[in-house]
């Protein structure tokens, strides 16, 4: 079975909503537009998600969970 390939687009996401948090009952609901920000992935030597250099996804994930 062939491995799917993904093309990336290096345009900035500035000004676009990537996630939101809403109060619900005694807690909050977090909705994210991109699941890769909560994972560490690599494809053909290209790292993305938590293991990509220069991002703060690890701290973001901790803040969401807390």
ZATIFI-232529 format. One record per residue: x, y, z of N, C-alpha, C in turn. Coordinates in steps of 0.001 Angstrom, whole numbers, padded with zeros to 6 digits, always signed. Example, Ala and Ser with C-alpha at 12.3 -4.5 7.8 and 13.67 -1.06 7.14 Angstrom:
+013190-005690+007800+012300-004500+007800+013200-003300+007800+012850-002250+007080+013670-001060+007140+012900+000030+007870
***
This chain:
+000844-001171+000000+000000+000000+000000+000894+001240+000000+000686+002179-000916+001533+003371-000959+001270+004292+000225+002319+004957+000668+002209+005919+001759+001703+007238+001184+000666+007838+001782+000173+009106+001254+001204+010211+001428+001271+011092+000483+002180+012236+000579+001352+013488+000795+001946+014442+001479+001266+015686+001796+002106+016845+001311+001486+017743+000597+002170+018957+000190+001924+020000+001261+002953+020765+001583+002793+021800+002590+002807+023169+001933+002219+024103+002599+002156+025475+002137+002736+026329+003251+003771+027062+002986+004470+027813+004019+003889+029209+004262+002668+029454+003815+002047+030753+004083+001700+030865+005561+001749+032073+006067+001423+032335+007463-000062+032133+007719-000376+031659+008913-001777+031513+009326-002237+032737+010118-001412+033762+010165-001758+034975+010910-003094+035527+010435-003935+035878+011380-005238+036430+011056-006327+035394+010858-005962+034115+010921-006934+033036+010770-007060+032292+012090-008266+031914+012447-008508+031197+013696-008011+029760+013570-007116+029349+014454-006621+027990+014479-007198+027188+015639-007863+027873+016550-008471+027203+017680-009245+028190+018526-010103+027644+019391-010861+028503+020287-011199+027729+021542-011484+028465+022597-011886+027863+023872-013172+028525+024313-014120+027704+024748-015416+028190+025205-015685+027677+026607-016326+028475+027419-016757+028008+028738-017992+027136+028552-018001+026013+029267-019145+025102+029193-019325+024459+030558-020434+024759+031199-020658+024214+032541-019581+024693+033495-018897+023751+034151-017831+024090+035090-016448+024067+034456-016387+023870+033145-015081+023780+032490-015055+024541+031183-014182+024098+030304-014045+024708+028993-013957+023630+027936-014327+024001+026737-014190+023146+025569-013187+023810+024644-012192+023058+024206-011186+023580+023283-011374+022900+021936-011472+023697+020878-011633+023191+019512-010437+023672+018715-009711+022743+018103-008518+023080+017325-008720+022715+015862-008201+023552+014986-008347+023321+013550-007275+022387+013004-006223+022163+013749-005100+021379+013244-004633+020400+014309-004830+019115+014096-004444+018099+015079-002935+017912+015156-002202+018238+014110-000750+018024+014110-000049+018875+015159-000685+019949+015592-000036+020788+016605+000058+020078+017953-000689+018992+018137-000645+018225+019378+000122+016915+019212+000894+016801+018150+001652+015577+017906+003045+015935+017401+003926+014961+017414+005271+015132+016869+005386+014189+015676+005559+014750+014489+005583+013934+013289+006792+014267+012429+007114+013335+011556+008202+013533+010608+007868+012755+009341+008068+013401+008208+007869+012732+006930+009001+013138+005996+009729+012151+005526+010849+012381+004610+011810+013435+005141+012097+013362+006443+013045+014272+007072+012466+015627+007449+011217+015880+007103+010573+017153+007431+009801+016982+008729+010211+017702+009782+009544+017617+011076+008424+018643+011149+007287+018208+011716+006201+019144+011951+005455+018729+013200+004650+019632+013714+004004+019391+014995+004940+019770+016127+004879+019042+017214+005661+019400+018406+007166+019320+018215+007645+018501+017301+009095+018368+017167+009686+019301+016114+008889+020185+015535+009420+021159+014586+010177+022234+015356+011361+022583+014896+012128+023598+015615+011447+024967+015557+011568+025702+016658+011093+027078+016679+009609+027276+016925+008909+026270+017417+007498+026503+017738+007271+026298+019224+006104+026696+019690+005785+026557+021111+004605+025615+021334+004477+024593+020493+003350+023664+020601+003357+022880+021903+004530+022575+022449+004575+021840+023725+003929+022675+024829+004322+023941+024925+003749+024813+025948+002269+025048+025689+001898+025213+024439+000483+025389+024085-000345+024197+024558+000147+022985+024322-000565+021771+024731-000721+021723+026256+000342+022049+026960+000251+022081+028437-000783+023097+028893-000821+024259+028258-001795+025283+028627-003224+024811+028355-003447+024117+027264-004782+023598+026924-005221+022570+027972-004326+021670+028336-004678+020611+029276-004937+021174+030672-004185+022177+031048-004346+022762+032389-005592+023597+032454
***
